[in-house]
């Protein structure tokens, strides 16, 4: 593992360039926002020094354009006021500048999660204080002139789709200071405000001592996986086959390391924006995702074909119930009814090994250009949540999976021969 020495050179609070009008000072959270754990979504973008490197005043340039962007995204610069709203008082977002003596290629040659974690703001995964900045950035400059821009955004204000929209708008402002920003659509503002009787508290997640590993599925291996299930599942997607293979083998490893046979469940989050009618625009901000779950009961349901089929069926049932031919308000109303039932599900599945899968695939983080070209690599980071799987777009249609498990389970998982036959364990970012 490459050892880097990081020196924080400045830590600033960036406020919106224009004050938020009084009538917008209270931003109500939807029931979907309230039901979301208050953890930070991590995204890390790397930029090379290829002749269009950041200027010497790169951080000032980023801070000015960020300040302008926050005027439109004013809740991001606010602070949580309890569980139901944000005080949009322009307190600002954190912006850290750091420098390392290493060159970028040394880090990307074998990008270990423990090394990459140093390039993120050191707030950790969780936002435990209502006084915390809801979004925090870190710009790290390498000796070669390369740059890493890390973002941690509270899930209370943004899911992956909303975070991509924000970063894209910030990049537009950085490239052209005169560019006109399209006003984002705040989802909670178009939905009914939850009554006191409906307000919910997120359940929270247990933090455990875990390890995270990055495994890469190249497009040729994904094609092989698709071919293996294509007779039984029509046009399987890359996310379906990769998720299924990881879950199949992770499930086997956790069973193998347990003294008893513990059932497991896989929960997969789904962005509902494009599944309703009419769809929500790309710049719709907040949370508008839900989940479906598969629960293999016997060995016949634990093979690759069966798991891919269950994933496909789960999404179809989710969409039919909540999204197909339904407006945003109709979808939201149905989800609100379901949220009140989730506590029953937690009790029903007590003692079950729970796996969670979130996919960033398809979101154009790799197109975010602040004025010195598109990122040469986009990645996630390590997690403190056991059995968490995050999928990110890889090179040439591949997928990079960031898998977090308990150490003994991970030791068995990463040695699995079937998994090794379809993956490369933590290759360089260019593989």
N, C-alpha and C positions, 0 to 999 in steps of 0.2 A: 504494500500500500504506500502511495506517495504521501510523504509528510509535508504539510504546508504550514507556514507561519503567517498568520493573518494579523494585520495591524489596522485597527479601526482608526481612521483619520478624522472623521466627523460624524456627528449624530444630530440630525435636525428634525424639526417638526414643520411639515409643509401644509400651509393653510390654503383654502380656495382663494383665487385671485380677486374674487368679488364676494361680498357677504351674502349669505343665504337670506332671502326675504323672510320677514316675520311669519307670514302665513305658511311657510314650509319648515318651520323650526321643529315641528314634531312629526316624525316619520313612523307611522304605525307599521308593525310587523304583521304579516299575514299568519294564519295558523300554520302554514307550511314553514315559514321562517321560525316561528316559535318552537315547532316540533323538531327543529334541526339542532344537533349538538353544537355547542359553541367552540368548535375547533377551527384551526386555520387551514385553509386549502393552500398547499405549496406548489409553486411552479418556478422552475429555474431555466433561464434562457442564456445561452452562451453565444458571444459574438467574437469573431476572429479579427485580427489586425491584418487585413488584406489590401491595404491602400485606402480603404474608406473607414478607417478606425475612428473611434470617438475623438472629438477635439480635446485639447488640453483642459478646457473648462467643461468637460462632458457632464459632470454631475450638476453644475449650475444649469446647463442646458436641459437636463432631465428634470430638475426641480422646477424650473419656470414652466415647462410644458405640463408637468404634473399639476401644478397649482391652477393652471387654466382649466385642465380637465376636471378637477375636483369641483369647480363651479357648477358643472352640470351633474356631477355625481356626488352631490352634497351629503347624502347619508353616510358615504364612506369616510367623511371627515368628522363625523359626529361620534357620540358615545352612547352605549346602551343605557337605557333608563329602565331598569328592571327587565322583565322578560317580554314586554309587549310593545316597546317602542324604542326609537333612537332620538336622542336630543341632537338636532342638527345645528350645533352652536359653533361650527367652524373651528373646532379645537385642532383639527389637522390629522395628518398621517405621519408615521415615522419614516425617515429616510436616512439610511446609514451608508457612509462611504468607507470602503476598506481597500487595502492593498496587500498583495502577496508577492513574495520574491520569486515564486515559481513561474514558469511559462505555462500557457494554457494547454499545450500539447501534453505536458507531463500529467496533468489531471485527467485529461480525456483519454489517455492511452489505456488506463484501467480505472474507470470512475467508481471508486468504492463509495457506498452510501455514507460511511462515516466521514470521509473527506468532503463530500458534497454538502453535508450538513453544516460545515463551517462557513459555507458561502451564503447561508440563510441568516436572517435576523434571529438572534438567539432567544426568541420568546417561547420556543417550544411549540408543541402541537396545539396546546390548549390555551384559550383566552379565559382566565379565571376571574378577572376583575372587570367590573363595569367601567373602570377608569382607563382601560387599555385602548390603544389605537386599534381601530377595526381593520386597518390595512397597514402593513409595514413592508418597506422595500429595503433592499441592500444592493448597492452597486459595488462590485469588487473588481479592481483593476489588476491585471497580471503584468509581470515584468516585460512581456513581449508586446504589450499594448492591447491584448485581448480584454474582454469584459464579460462579466457574468451579472445578470440582473435577476435577483431573487424576489419573489413576492410571497407573502403570507397574508391571506385575506380571510376574515372571519366568515364562516358559513352562514352567519345570521344575515349578512347583507348580500351574499353572492354564492351561487353555485358555480360549477365550472363554465357553463355557458355565459353567465353574467360576468365572470372574471375575464374571460376572453374578450368580451365586448369592451370592457373597461380598458384593458391593456392595448387593444387595437386602437381605440380612440385616443389614448395617451400617445401612442406611437405616431398617429396622424398629426397631432399637435406638435410633436417634436420635429417632425419632418417639415412642417409648414405652419408657422406661427399664426398665419392669417386664415388657416383653414376653418371653415364653419363646421361646428359640431352639430350633428343631428341630436336633438334632445332625447335622452334615453326614456324608455317606458318603464316606470316603476310598477311592478306587477301588483304590489300590495295596494297601490292607490286606485287600481281599477277593480279591486275585489271588495266584497263586503267586509267591514271591520269586524273582527270576532267580538262577540259579546263576552261579558265576564264569565258566563256559564260555559262558554266554549274554550276560553283561554287554556292553554296547556303548557306544561313545562317539559323540556326535552328530558329524555330518560338518563342521559349521560352514558359514558362508556368507561369500562374498567381499564385502567392503565396497567400494563404489565411489562415485565422484563422480556423483551423480544429482540429478535434480529431481523433485519431486512436484507433481502438479496434481489439483485437485478438479473433477470434472465431474458434473453432475446430470442424471439421467434422470427427468423428470416422469412421472406415472402415465399421462397421455394418450399420451406418446411410447412408453412401454413397451407400451401396448395396441396401438399400430401395429406394433411389432416382433413381438408375439405373433401378430397377424393375418397377417404375412408368412410365418410358418413353420407356422401351425396346420394346413394341409392335409397336411403331412408329419410333424409331431410333435404327438401328441395332448396337449392342455392344457399347452402350454409354460409354464414358470414365469418369473417376472420375473428371477430370478437367472440362469436359463439364457440368456435372450435378451440380457440386458445383458452377461454374461460373454462370450457369443459375439461380439457386435458389437465389444467392446473388443479381444478377442484377434484377431479378423479384421483389424482396422485396425492394431493394434500389430505384428502379424506382418508386414504389408505394409510398414510404415514401417521396421522393422529390416532387412528384405530390401533395401529401396530404398537404405538408407544403407550397405550392405555391398558390397564389391567382388566378392564371390562369393555364390552362392545358398546360404545356410545353413539347414538344416532347423530347425524349432522344435517345441517340445513345451509343452503347457499342463498344469500340475499343479493339481488342485483339491482342497482339503481338505474332509473330510466328517465331521460329528459322528455317531458311531456309537451314541450312547446310546439314541435312540428307535428304532433300526433292529433291535435285538436283541430276544429274547423270554425273559423279560419285560424291558421297557425299564428302563434305570437312571433313578433319580429326578432331578429337576431340581437337587437339591443334592448331586449326586455330584461330588466334587472331585478334580482331577488332570487327566490327559490321557486322553481316550478318543476320539480322532479318527484317521482314516487318510486316504488320498488315492487318487485315480485319475488317470490321465493320458490325454490324447489327442495323437496324433502325425500330423497331416495330411501325407500323402505327396505328393500332386499337387494341381493346381489344382481338380479336381473336389471335393476334400475341404476346400477353403478358403473356400467361400461360407457365408453365414449359416445356411442351412437345414442344410447338412452338419455344421457345427460344433455347432449345437443338438442335432442327432440324435446326434452322437458323445458329447456331454456326457450326454445322457439314457442312452445305452447304457452309458457308463462307470460311472455310478452304479448302474444296474441290475446290472451284472456284479459290481461291488464288493459290493453288498448280498447278492447270491446266493451269493457265495463266502464272505463273512465274517460275515454278520449274520442273514439270513432264517432263522427257526426255530432260531436258535442262542442259547445262554445267553451271559452276559458272559464266563465262563471259556472256553467253546468259541471265541468270537470272539477273545479275547485269545491263546489258544494258536495259532490260525491266523495272527494278525498277528505273533506272535513268530517263527514259522517264516519269514514273509515278510521281516521286518526283516533277517535274516541274508543275504537275497538282494539287498538294496537296493544293496550295494556293487557287485555285478555290473552293476546297471542304470546306476550312475553311469559305469562304464567304457563301457558300451554306448552311452550318449548323450553321450559326450565330444565336444565340438565342436558340440553342438546348442545353439541359443538356447532357454533355459528361461524360461517365464513361470509365475508362481505366483499363484493366486487364493485368497483367504480371504474368507469372507462372515460378517459380523456380523448379517446380516438375520435377523429373526425372534426375536432375543434381546431381551427387554424392557428394555433400558437406558433407554429413554425413560419408563419407569414408576418409576424410582428416586427416591423422595421422602424427603428427610431431614427433612421437617417444614415446609418452605416451598414446597410444590408440586412438580410434576413438572418435569424439565428442559425448557427451551424449545428446546434443540438438543443433539444428541449427535454427536460427530465423532471421527475418527482423527487422524493426524498424518503428517508426512513420514517417509520411510524412507531407509535407506542401502543397501537391497538392490535391485539392478537388476531391472527387469521384474516388479515386485511390484504386485499389484492387491488392494485391500481394498474390499469393498462394505459399506455401512452403510445402514440404513433411512432413507429420506427422507420428506418431507412427503406425506401423502395417498396412501401406497402407492408412492411413488417410490423411487429408489435414488441414493445419492451414492457415486461411485466415486473412490477415492484411488489414482492411478496413478503409479508411480515408474519412470522410464526414464533412460537416458543423455540428456544435454542435446540432442544433435543429433537423436536419435530422437524426443524429446518435441516438438521444434520442428516436425517434420513431422507427428507424430501429432495435435497439437492444432489443426492447420490442415486436417485431413482433412474434405472436404465432406460425406461420408456421416455421419461422426461428428457434425459440427456440426448436421446435419439432425435429429438425435434428442436432442441434449444442450444444456445451458446451461453454458458454462464459468464456474465459480465465481460463481454468483449470491449474493445475500444469503441468510442462513440461513432467511428466511421465504419466499423466492421465491414 
